Amino acid sequence: MVLEQRLAVTRSPDVDLEERVRLIVELWGEGEALDEEKIVMVAGNLYGVGPEEVREAIFENLRKGLIRGRFYVLDGSPSRE
């Protein structure tokens, strides 16, 4: 008789994505700047969410003042803070 084991996830766990994104920025960034692509990559890999969901979580954190951000236009010059 042969028994097999399989890892099965029946549903995705409930995740407070805003809080998780804030923690990624705070802890993984260690006070240094992170670009959106890195945040999207890390959150996507950890929580299986898409780029749009991560962007919205970033914007919500910015609106609430939980993280700070600086934006750049395509030519690379910094915008006003």
N, C-alpha and C positions, 0 to 999 in steps of 0.2 A: 504494500500500500504506500503510495507516494502522496505526501501532503505539500501543498504549495501555499505560500503566503504572498499576499499582494497588499501594497499600500494604496489605500483608497481614501480620497477626500470627498465626502458627501456634499459639502457646501463650503463656500469660501468663508473664512471667519470674518466677523464684523470688525472693521478697522476704522479708526478715526483718522482718515487720511490727512486732514489738516494738521493734526498733532504729530503724526509720523513724519510729514514733510518738514515741519518745524524742527523736529529732532534731528533729521538728516542734515539740515542746514547748520544747526547749532553744534552737533557732535561730530559729524563727518567733516564739516568744513573747518572745525577748530578755529573759528574766528577769521578765517580767510574767505575770500570770495569764491563762490561756486557758480558756474554757469548753469543755465536751465537744462542743458543737455545732460549734464552729470546728475542733477537732481532727478530728472525724468528716468534716466537709466537705473539709478539706485532704487528709487521707489518702484519702478516697474519690475525690476528683478526680485525685490523683496515681497511686494504685495500683489503682483500680477495685475496692475492697473495700467491704463493707457496714458499716453502723453497729455491728452486733453484733461483728464481727471487730475493729473499732477499739476498741470498749469493752473487749473482753477483753485486747487489747494494752495499753491504759491500765492496767487492773487488774494485769496481770502486772508492768508497770514499777513500779507502786506497791508491790506485794508485795516486789519485789526491792530497793526503795529507790533506784531509778534516777531517779525523779521524785518530787516531793512534791505533795501534793494537800490541798485543803480542801473539805469538803463542806457543802452548805447544804440545809436542809429547805425545803419548799414555801413557808413564810411568809417566807423570805429571811434568817432569822437564822442566823449561822454556827454550825457544830457545834464540838465540842471537837477540838483537833488531836491 
